[in-house]
Amino acid sequence: MFVIVRELKENGNTVIMVDHNRDVMLKADHIIDIGPGAGVFGGKITAEGSARDIIDNPASRTGLYLARKKTISVSKKYKPDLSKMITMKGAKAHNLKNIDVTFPSGAILCICGVSGSGKSSLVEDCLYPAVHASISGNPAKNRQYEEIEGADIFSKIIFVDQKPITRYRLRLY
């Protein structure tokens, strides 16, 4: 992942990430550490600069973790359970040509393709309404697909799109 981030930067882009991964933070050009705690105890900049600056700043709790003076116990490496799948047949919204597709659950899934190829149509117009309909027990209106199998493995769905923050939509069911 960091190779892609570095490549974006080298192509003249500014990349801002919110991340808790030590390796990512150590590779960052600049870190802004906010705290000192969570909730009402946060909201202040406790340290700013390179990873070395954060490690050397006694006000930074993050610096303690970067220097390995404090650790967070993490269970065994996460391995997604790819045995549960959602299969959609006959997706045909906008540019989609009556496709069949399988989505593994419990994993990070990337839908990619050139602009206009049907990525958003597949997720926003087909998959999301199908899973929402399954959860709510109401048949999807204006179905853009023929059949969905496995959507019942979810108890809720959250849809977050990439519209500018002034038009941000969060759908929670």
C-alpha positions in Angstrom: 0.0 0.0 0.0 2.7 2.5 0.9 4.3 2.1 -2.5 1.1 3.5 -4.0 1.0 6.4 -1.5 4.7 7.2 -2.2 4.0 7.1 -6.0 1.1 9.5 -5.6 3.4 11.9 -3.7 6.1 11.6 -6.3 3.6 12.5 -9.0 3.0 15.9 -7.2 0.0 15.0 -5.1 -0.5 15.8 -1.5 -1.5 12.7 0.4 -3.1 13.0 3.8 -3.8 9.8 5.7 -5.4 9.0 9.1 -3.5 5.9 10.1 -2.5 4.1 13.3 0.0 1.8 11.7 3.5 2.3 13.1 5.2 1.4 9.8 3.1 3.9 7.9 3.8 6.7 10.5 7.5 5.9 10.4 7.5 6.4 6.6 5.5 9.6 6.7 7.3 12.8 5.7 5.3 14.8 8.4 3.1 13.7 11.3 0.6 15.7 13.2 -0.1 14.1 16.5 -3.5 15.1 18.1 -4.4 14.4 21.7 -3.4 14.1 24.4 -6.4 11.7 24.9 -9.6 10.8 23.3 -13.0 12.5 23.3 -13.1 15.6 25.5 -9.5 15.0 26.4 -8.3 15.4 22.8 -8.4 18.1 20.2 -5.0 19.7 20.7 -1.8 19.2 18.7 0.7 17.5 21.0 3.5 17.1 18.5 4.3 17.8 14.9 7.1 17.0 12.5 9.1 14.0 11.4 8.8 10.6 13.1 12.0 11.5 15.0 10.4 14.7 16.2 7.4 12.8 17.5 9.5 10.2 19.2 11.6 12.9 20.9 8.6 14.9 22.1 7.7 14.0 25.7 4.1 15.3 25.2 3.4 12.8 22.4 1.8 9.5 23.5 2.2 8.4 19.9 6.0 8.9 20.2 6.1 6.3 23.0 4.6 3.7 20.6 6.8 4.7 17.7 9.8 4.3 19.9 8.4 1.0 21.2 8.4 2.2 24.8 4.7 1.3 24.9 2.9 -1.4 23.0 -0.6 -2.4 22.2 -1.3 -6.1 22.3 -2.8 -7.3 19.1 -4.4 -10.7 18.6 -3.1 -13.1 15.9 -2.9 -11.7 12.4 -6.4 -11.1 11.0 -7.3 -13.6 8.3 -10.5 -12.8 6.5 -13.1 -15.6 6.3 -13.7 -15.7 2.6 -16.2 -18.6 2.9 -19.2 -16.2 3.0 -19.9 -14.7 -0.4 -22.6 -12.5 -1.9 -23.3 -13.4 -5.5 -25.2 -11.0 -7.7 -26.5 -12.1 -11.1 -27.6 -10.0 -14.0 -26.4 -6.6 -12.8 -27.4 -4.1 -15.5 -27.4 -0.6 -14.1 -26.1 2.1 -16.5 -23.0 0.7 -18.3 -23.1 -2.7 -16.7 -23.8 -5.4 -19.2 -25.9 -8.0 -17.3 -22.9 -9.2 -15.3 -22.6 -11.8 -12.6 -20.2 -11.0 -9.8 -19.2 -12.5 -6.4 -18.2 -10.3 -3.4 -16.3 -12.0 -0.6 -17.3 -10.8 2.9 -15.0 -10.1 5.8 -12.3 -8.6 3.5 -11.2 -5.3 2.0 -12.5 -5.4 -1.5 -11.5 -3.0 -4.3 -13.7 -2.4 -7.3 -11.6 -0.8 -10.0 -11.7 0.2 -13.6 -11.6 3.2 -15.8 -13.9 6.1 -15.5 -17.4 5.2 -16.6 -16.8 1.5 -16.5 -19.6 0.8 -14.0 -17.8 0.7 -10.6 -20.2 3.1 -8.8 -23.2 1.6 -10.6 -22.3 -1.8 -9.4 -21.9 -0.7 -5.7 -24.4 2.2 -5.4 -27.1 1.1 -7.7 -26.9 -2.7 -7.4 -25.1 -4.1 -4.3 -26.1 -1.5 -1.7 -29.8 -1.5 -2.5 -29.8 -5.3 -2.7 -28.2 -5.7 0.8 -30.4 -2.9 2.2 -33.5 -4.7 0.9 -32.3 -8.0 2.4 -31.7 -6.3 5.8 -34.9 -4.3 5.9 -37.1 -7.2 4.6 -38.4 -4.9 1.8 -37.9 -5.9 -1.8 -35.7 -3.5 -3.6 -37.5 -1.0 -5.8 -36.3 -0.5 -9.4 -33.9 -3.5 -9.2 -30.8 -3.2 -11.3 -30.0 -6.9 -11.0 -31.8 -10.2 -11.6 -30.8 -12.1 -8.4 -28.8 -11.8 -5.2 -27.6 -14.6 -3.0 -25.9 -14.3 0.4 -27.0 -10.8 1.3 -28.6 -12.2 4.4 -25.2 -12.6 6.1 -25.3 -8.9 7.1 -27.3 -7.3 9.9 -26.6 -3.7 8.9 -24.9 -1.8 6.1 -23.2 1.6 6.0 -22.8 3.5 2.7 -20.2 6.3 2.6 -19.7 8.0 -0.7 -17.0 10.4 -1.9 -19.0 13.5 -2.4 -17.5 16.7 -1.0 -17.9 17.2 2.7 -20.6 19.9 2.2 -22.7 17.2 0.5 -21.6 14.3 2.6 -24.1 11.4 2.9 -23.9 8.6 5.4 -26.5 6.0 5.1 -26.9 3.7 8.1 -29.5 0.9 8.2 
